[in-house]
Amino acid sequence: MIAVELLTDGKRVAEDEIDDVALVLDASGIDELCQMLQRLRNSAAPDHLHLVIGEWGDGELTPRTPEKNYTTVNHLRIVRIEPDETI
């Protein structure tokens, strides 16, 4: 299962208002994300990852000028759920 959820600061955003979510990765970014996901998969805790820009914490996300019509995301949370959990 793969699901994507969006949290906005107290404002409801309808699904039809979201056209696309893009993860922009180079080869080293793919490697880093794969390693992080393996650690998430193989450990009992924590059950989630936070990827943030450097100003917000460890800085796994690289600040960059987004593509036309896109908005930069400063925080991405990846959550592992158990097979019997519902969304």
PEJOTA-V923972 format. One record per residue. PSI is psi as a letter, one per 30 degrees, with the letter a starting at -180 (999 if undefined). OMEGA is omega in radians with two decimals (NA if undefined). D_FIRST is the distance of its C-alpha to the first C-alpha in Angstrom with 2 decimals. Layout:
psi-><PSI & PSI>
omega-><OMEGA & OMEGA>
d_first-><D_FIRST & D_FIRST>
//
This chain:
psi-><k & k & l & k & l & k & k & l & i & g & k & k & k & l & e & f & f & j & e & k & k & k & j & j & k & a & e & e & e & e & e & e & e & e & e & e & e & e & e & e & e & f & k & e & k & l & g & l & k & k & k & l & l & e & f & f & b & f & h & f & k & k & k & l & k & l & l & k & g & l & k & k & k & f & k & k & k & k & k & k & l & l & e & f & k & l & 999>
omega-><2.98 & 3.09 & 3.10 & 3.10 & -3.13 & 3.07 & 3.06 & -3.05 & 3.07 & -3.13 & 3.10 & 3.07 & -3.14 & 3.14 & -3.12 & 3.05 & -3.14 & -3.13 & -2.98 & 2.96 & -3.09 & 2.93 & -3.08 & -3.01 & 2.89 & -3.06 & -3.14 & 3.07 & 3.08 & 3.11 & -3.13 & 3.13 & 3.11 & 3.11 & 3.13 & -3.14 & 3.07 & 3.09 & 3.11 & -3.12 & -2.97 & -3.12 & 3.13 & -3.13 & 0.02 & 3.13 & 3.13 & 3.06 & 2.97 & 3.02 & -3.06 & 3.01 & -3.07 & -3.14 & -3.08 & -3.09 & -3.05 & 3.04 & 3.08 & 3.13 & -3.11 & 3.07 & 3.10 & 3.06 & -3.08 & 3.05 & -3.14 & 3.11 & 3.10 & 3.08 & 3.13 & 3.05 & -3.09 & -3.08 & 3.06 & 3.11 & 3.11 & -3.02 & 3.03 & 3.07 & 3.10 & -3.07 & -3.08 & 3.12 & 3.08 & -3.14 & NA>
d_first-><0.00 & 3.77 & 6.57 & 10.22 & 13.08 & 16.76 & 19.59 & 23.14 & 26.34 & 27.05 & 26.65 & 24.32 & 22.74 & 21.81 & 18.87 & 21.60 & 23.10 & 20.23 & 20.56 & 18.51 & 17.01 & 18.05 & 17.46 & 20.85 & 21.25 & 24.10 & 24.07 & 24.75 & 22.09 & 19.46 & 20.99 & 21.07 & 17.44 & 16.47 & 18.92 & 17.66 & 14.05 & 15.70 & 17.85 & 15.08 & 13.42 & 16.92 & 18.59 & 18.73 & 19.65 & 18.94 & 15.38 & 15.16 & 16.82 & 19.14 & 20.13 & 23.35 & 26.41 & 29.44 & 31.32 & 28.70 & 28.29 & 27.52 & 26.89 & 23.80 & 23.62 & 26.54 & 28.57 & 29.31 & 30.59 & 27.71 & 27.86 & 29.80 & 28.37 & 25.65 & 25.79 & 25.16 & 22.55 & 24.17 & 21.37 & 17.66 & 15.83 & 12.64 & 11.47 & 10.10 & 9.55 & 10.49 & 8.83 & 11.45 & 11.11 & 10.74 & 10.36>
//
